Structure formats: C-alpha cells, structure tokens
Amino acid sequence: MNKEKAQILYEKGNAYRREQRWGDALNAYSEAVKLDPDSPARHAYEMLVQIMEYRCKDYYNP
C-alpha cells in the first residue's frame, strides 16, 4: 500500500514539476520518500533541489 501511494505522489510531483510548481513538487517527492525510501522520488527530489539552488539562488538565500 505504501509503495503504491508513494508512486502516486511521485507522479504528482512530476506533474507539479512540469507545471513549474516547485514547492508542490518538492513536497510530493518528500512525502513519497517518507512512504518508500527506495522510491525514484528520492532522486527526483535531490535533482530538483540542485536545480533550484543553481537557478534560484535568491529563493534559498534571501
């Protein structure tokens, strides 16, 4: 059950990312990883954080 829910959250995160809803994507990926530590959401989360740190420095360092 948790793996199925984690997969749904991972897919939601991907949809949010495509819509450039960065915060929602990060939250969905994070929840997916909590449910299933082996979820591909872990890699997606880490990649999105790296992209945000590179492209949106002011977002993390006001």
C-alpha positions in Angstrom: 0.0 0.0 0.0 2.7 2.5 0.9 4.6 1.8 -2.3 1.5 2.4 -4.3 0.8 5.7 -2.5 4.5 6.7 -2.9 4.3 6.0 -6.7 1.2 8.2 -6.9 2.9 11.0 -5.0 6.0 10.6 -7.2 3.8 11.0 -10.3 2.1 14.1 -8.8 5.5 15.5 -8.1 6.4 15.1 -11.8 3.2 16.8 -12.9 3.8 19.7 -10.5 7.4 20.0 -11.8 6.2 20.2 -15.4 3.8 23.0 -14.3 6.7 24.7 -12.6 5.1 24.4 -9.2 8.4 23.8 -7.5 7.2 23.8 -3.8 4.4 21.4 -4.5 6.7 19.1 -6.4 9.3 19.1 -3.6 6.5 18.3 -1.0 5.1 15.5 -3.1 8.5 13.9 -3.6 9.3 14.3 0.1 6.1 12.6 1.1 6.8 9.8 -1.4 10.3 9.2 0.1 8.8 9.0 3.6 6.5 6.3 2.5 9.0 4.4 0.4 12.7 5.3 0.9 13.6 3.4 -2.4 11.2 5.4 -4.5 12.5 7.2 -7.5 11.2 10.3 -5.8 14.4 10.5 -3.8 16.5 11.1 -6.9 13.9 13.5 -8.3 13.8 15.4 -5.1 17.6 15.7 -5.0 17.8 16.8 -8.6 15.1 19.4 -8.1 16.8 20.8 -5.1 20.1 21.1 -7.0 18.4 22.8 -9.9 16.6 25.3 -7.6 19.9 26.0 -5.7 21.6 26.8 -9.0 18.8 28.7 -10.8 17.1 30.4 -7.9 19.8 31.4 -5.5 17.6 34.2 -4.1 14.9 31.6 -3.3 17.2 29.9 -0.8 19.3 32.9 0.2 17.1 36.0 0.6 
